[in-house]
Amino acid sequence: MPGAMDGFSRKLFLLSCLAVAQSSAQDFGQTQFICTSVPKDMDLCAATMQNSGPAEDLKTTVMQLRETVLQQKETIMNQKETIRELTSKLSRCESQSLPAAGPGARRPGAKNTMGDVSRGTTDTLAQLGQTLQTLKQRLENLEQYSRGNNTVQANSLKDLLQNKIDDMEKQVLSRVNTIEETKPGTRNDTEQRNRVESTLTTLHHRITDLEKGKETRPTDKFQLTFPLRTNYMYAKAKRSLPEMYSFSVCLWIKSNASPGVGTPFSYAVPGQANELVLIEWGNNPMEILINDKVAKLPFLINDGKWHHLCITWTTRDGMWEAFQDGVMRGSGENLAPYHPIKPDGVLVLGQEQDTLGGGFDATQAFVGELANLNIWNRKLSIAEIYNLATCNSKAPAGNVFSWTESNIEIFGGATKWTFEPCRSLN
């Protein structure tokens, strides 16, 4: 009887192997199969698991990888859905705001990125604000995902979202500007504008944090972008300038605005709003103002390319020199002679001050990009200025005001991006 049982077990084992071989052959075609003897007292499934070894480990690894890919695919699909949703909402906002055809309708081809402000002003702004909030939440999800999965897909997706944010920012701010011109006294619109600006600023700070987490850029490798002429988009130095009997101010600048690039920076003190101002207003050439005295500068910069500018000045005889891209372009004298630059003021980037720290006029606002604004309380040498313009490692940093993120506050939707002089040019 035991022999018969042994024979039965061997037959059962052979049948099992044949069944597995037949089933597997259907799936894999021409394949070799190896049968392993199993003790008669051991469960067949348990024996299979016990003898699987490296093959089972490989299978587990493949399954884990497959699950990771599916999770990434799901995340990417969700973010793509955000982009489609954002585009759709912008399109609805525009279509809802367009006026009906008639005597007052716009001419074909006329630029109208945000529709006519006469219809649905409050509703449109509310919808845009809601869309921005939704985008912010999606961006937070992306941030969490990026921390755990530093993949190429996540980075490219972040870039797509950033492009959408930029497009939306320009349209929202254009819309707000038009509303203010049409209804200057509407309190609700002003409150909604402030909320939209706050959300935009938060979004851009979040993108900046993502960039820091990915590449930990140096604190001076950034630029400020002012995309529109407004009276509320600006940056401000956290500290005042000291009293100065001479100075050098240098910066990188890029703009194609016309007429005039506006006001790259202004320094106001109590009792004098034009203590130190660099401005190109209307069809006038660029000018530097010291204590409200003016000198015309021989700069040509509104070609949409990066240029390096330096201006030096001393109180003695009011001597000044102007350098563009490391080359002296002009000089003069009698510019506020024997008047020291006063302390306890406010340094603003992107706006001209009519009062201390305010009184901005949109027609004088800067449009373009700024970087590496540095100020010294001495006259730089020609060699030092050339080193700055050519990004030489010997180039000095400002000893009165240096270009670092910790020294600047940003307001109203001005944006901050990574920038390296001489590597990011044009």
Secondary structure, DSSP 8 states (H G I E B T S, - for coil): -HHHHHHHHHHHHHHHHHHHHHHHHHHHSS---------TTS-HHHHHHHTTTHHHHHHHHHHHHHHHHHHHHHHHHHHHHHHHHHHHHHHHHHHHHS--SSTT---TT---SS--TTSSHHHHHHHHHHHHHHHHHHHHHHHHHHHH---HHHHHHHHHHHHHHHHHHHHHHHHHHHHHHH-TT-HHHHHHHHHHHHHHHHHHHHHHHHHHHHH---TT-EEEEE-S--SS-EEEESS----BSEEEEEEEEE---SS--EEEEEEEETTEEEEEEEEE-TTS--EEEETTEEEE------SSSEEEEEEEEESGGG-EEEEETTEEEEEE--SSTT--B-SS-EEEES---SBTTB---GGGB--EEEEEEEEESS---HHHHHHHHTT-TT----SSB---GGGEEEETT-EEEE--TTTS--
